[in-house]
Amino acid sequence: MGKLIENKWFLLLIIALTWGSSFILIKKSLLVFTPYEIGAIRVGVSGLLMAYIGIPALRKMSKKVLFWVILAGFFGNFFPMFLFPLAQTQVSSSLAGILDSLVPVFVLTFGFLFFGIRSRWIQFIGAIIGFIGAGSLMYFSEANREESQLFYAFLVVLATACYAVNALIIKEKLQDIPSLQLSSAVFSVWMVPSFIILVLSGFFQNFEASTPTYEALGYLGILTIMGTAVAMILYYKLIQNTSPVFASTVTYLLPLVAVIWGLLDGERFTIWYMVGGILILIGIYLIGKNKKPKLLS
């Protein structure tokens, strides 16, 4: 099992399956809980489960490292956890899963703009194609219908941009911290704000013991443990063992998993899903052409 954990392709597959299933789990959880409750529970409970490792790790960190840990946690472990359920109140789990594949596009863009990572022209063409694919999805899909709003699809795009910043910070600033300690630390940091949000959301006052509530709680439990805590540990390890761009190619598989779950749940799949998804994947393929990015001098 130890050798499998070190295998980048095994890690990629497991992350794709867990994160690809997150969108349908969010959809099922939204039948009972609010987006704020879902996000707060995901982060708060994950932090509680990992505090035993995370708090001692935090105490050993310098102020400089702690700053980057807090920042990485905000962009990768806190803010997106609220953006996705907010978005899925109006867009389908399939569409959310396809749009989430934009992460490598933002990794390339932000890596060049903020971290001085040199890229080839073919990669920039890939980024443009990826953004065109996302734009067509947002404009022509269900997110543009009268009963929905383009704004909610944009929330998914914003979440993918956050994931890209998180990946770059981990690789450039937190490379030497073991993945288990790192993921435990970031969840421990954002655990307290999450529980404050959970209390303010009225979760404890409004909780009703019923079959639908317990079913939704079960979906949320799977989402929290597998789709948040475990998957994030594996993702951090994958970034450290490879690169942010390679780790973000999990988005090749993630949309497929999300769409399959959506179809099984009776969601509508339009031609624009296919067109937009293919354009994004073409963009990701072109972005991955560069094997040896160099720092600008």
Helices and strands as residue ranges (DSSP letters): H 2-6, H 8-20, H 22-29, H 35-59, H 63-73, I 74-78, H 79-87, H 93-99, G 100-102, H 103-115, H 121-140, G 142-144, H 150-173, H 179-200, H 203-206, H 211-224, I 225-230, H 231-241, H 244-248, G 249-252, H 254-264, H 271-287
